[in-house]
């Protein structure tokens, strides 16, 4: 994911991930955020992520999740933060990719991009009009051909 929510519990996002887990018959999931500091919106990372601290503090949870898994679903969102936080974001993606590559894990996405679960419905509606969300979501899961997180 991107980062923890600041004003909600994150239950809606968690339920979306759990739905996909159920639909794909995945026995266990582990989630981790690229950035550790909660913001109201992901756009808040541009300000909160200027310093390296929030990025570095996220790494132990990311490592733990990657070390537990047999595949990775990228779901952190589609837009890099602006300003100085963009450099930290790119460094974080490169660091994550190194860990994925070291374990030779398959990488999956919804719609071929790292769409955040809050955007899955919008994507499936546009790409699979008239198809029930659950079925459209399964159809939208794709392996990344390059295996690259960025």
C-alpha positions in Angstrom: 0.0 0.0 0.0 1.0 3.7 0.1 0.8 4.8 3.7 -1.5 4.5 6.8 -4.7 6.5 6.8 -4.9 9.5 9.2 -8.7 9.8 9.6 -10.1 6.4 9.0 -9.4 2.8 10.2 -8.4 1.6 6.7 -11.1 -1.0 6.9 -12.5 -0.3 3.4 -9.1 -0.8 1.8 -8.4 -3.9 3.9 -11.8 -5.3 2.9 -11.0 -4.8 -0.8 -7.7 -6.7 -0.3 -9.5 -9.5 1.6 -12.0 -9.8 -1.2 -9.3 -10.3 -3.8 -7.7 -12.8 -1.4 -11.0 -14.7 -1.3 -11.6 -14.5 -5.1 -8.1 -15.8 -5.9 -8.2 -18.4 -3.1 -5.0 -17.1 -1.5 -4.6 -18.7 2.0 -2.8 -15.8 3.7 -1.9 -12.1 3.0 0.5 -9.7 4.5 0.3 -6.0 3.7 2.9 -3.2 4.1 3.0 0.5 3.3 5.8 2.2 1.3 5.7 5.2 3.7 5.0 5.0 7.5 3.5 8.4 8.2 -0.3 8.7 8.1 -1.7 11.4 5.8 -5.3 12.5 5.0 -4.7 11.8 1.3 -1.8 10.2 -0.5 -1.0 13.7 -1.8 0.0 14.6 1.7 3.1 12.4 1.2 4.6 15.2 -0.8 4.9 17.2 2.4 5.2 14.5 5.0 7.8 12.6 2.9 10.3 15.3 2.4 12.5 13.8 5.1 13.8 10.3 4.8 12.5 9.1 8.2 9.0 8.0 7.1 10.4 6.0 4.3 13.1 4.3 6.3 10.7 3.5 9.2 8.5 1.6 6.7 11.2 -0.8 5.6 11.1 -3.3 8.4 7.4 -4.0 7.8 8.0 -4.2 4.0 10.9 -6.6 4.5 8.8 -8.8 6.8 5.9 -8.9 4.4 8.2 -9.8 1.4 10.0 -12.4 3.4 6.7 -14.1 4.2 5.1 -14.1 0.8 5.2 -16.2 -2.3 3.9 -13.4 -4.6 3.5 -9.7 -4.5 0.6 -7.5 -5.4 1.5 -3.9 -5.9 -1.3 -1.6 -4.8 0.3 1.6 -3.6 -1.3 4.0 -6.1 -0.4 5.4 -9.4 1.1 8.8 -8.8 4.5 9.6 -7.3 4.5 12.4 -4.7 5.8 15.8 -5.9 8.9 17.7 -4.9 11.7 16.2 -2.8 9.4 13.3 -1.6 9.5 12.0 -5.2 13.1 11.1 -4.9 12.5 9.2 -1.7 9.5 7.4 -3.3 11.7 6.3 -6.2 14.4 5.1 -3.9 11.8 3.2 -1.9 10.5 1.5 -5.0 14.0 0.5 -6.1 14.7 -0.9 -2.6 11.4 -2.8 -2.7 12.2 -4.2 -6.1 15.6 -5.4 -5.0 14.0 -7.4 -2.2 11.4 -8.8 -4.6 14.1 -9.8 -7.1 16.2 -11.4 -4.4 13.4 -13.7 -3.6 12.4 -14.1 -7.3 8.8 -13.4 -6.5 6.1 -13.1 -9.1 4.6 -9.6 -9.2 0.9 -8.9 -9.8 -1.2 -5.8 -10.2 -4.8 -4.8 -10.9 -5.1 -3.4 -14.4 -1.3 -3.6 -15.1 -0.6 -0.7 -12.7 0.0 -0.4 -9.0 -3.6 0.8 -8.4 -4.6 1.3 -4.8 -7.5 -0.8 -3.8 -9.7 2.3 -3.5 -9.3 2.7 -7.3 -10.1 -0.9 -8.2 -13.8 -0.3 -8.7 -13.3 2.6 -11.0 -10.8 0.6 -13.1 -13.0 -2.5 -13.3 -16.1 -0.4 -14.2 -14.2 1.3 -17.1 -12.4 -1.8 -18.3 -15.2 -4.4 -17.9 -18.5 -2.5 -18.3 -21.5 -4.5 -17.3 -19.5 -7.1 -15.5 -20.1 -7.6 -11.8 -17.3 -6.1 -9.7 -16.0 -9.4 -8.3 -15.7 -11.0 -11.7 -14.2 -7.8 -13.2 -11.6 -7.7 -10.4 -10.5 -11.2 -11.1 -10.2 -10.5 -14.8 -8.1 -7.4 -14.0 -5.4 -9.1 -12.0 -2.3 -9.3 -14.2 1.3 -10.5 -13.8 3.7 -7.7 -14.6 5.6 -8.8 -17.7 8.8 -7.0 -16.5 8.5 -8.0 -12.9 9.4 -4.4 -12.0 7.8 -2.4 -9.1 8.4 1.0 -10.6 
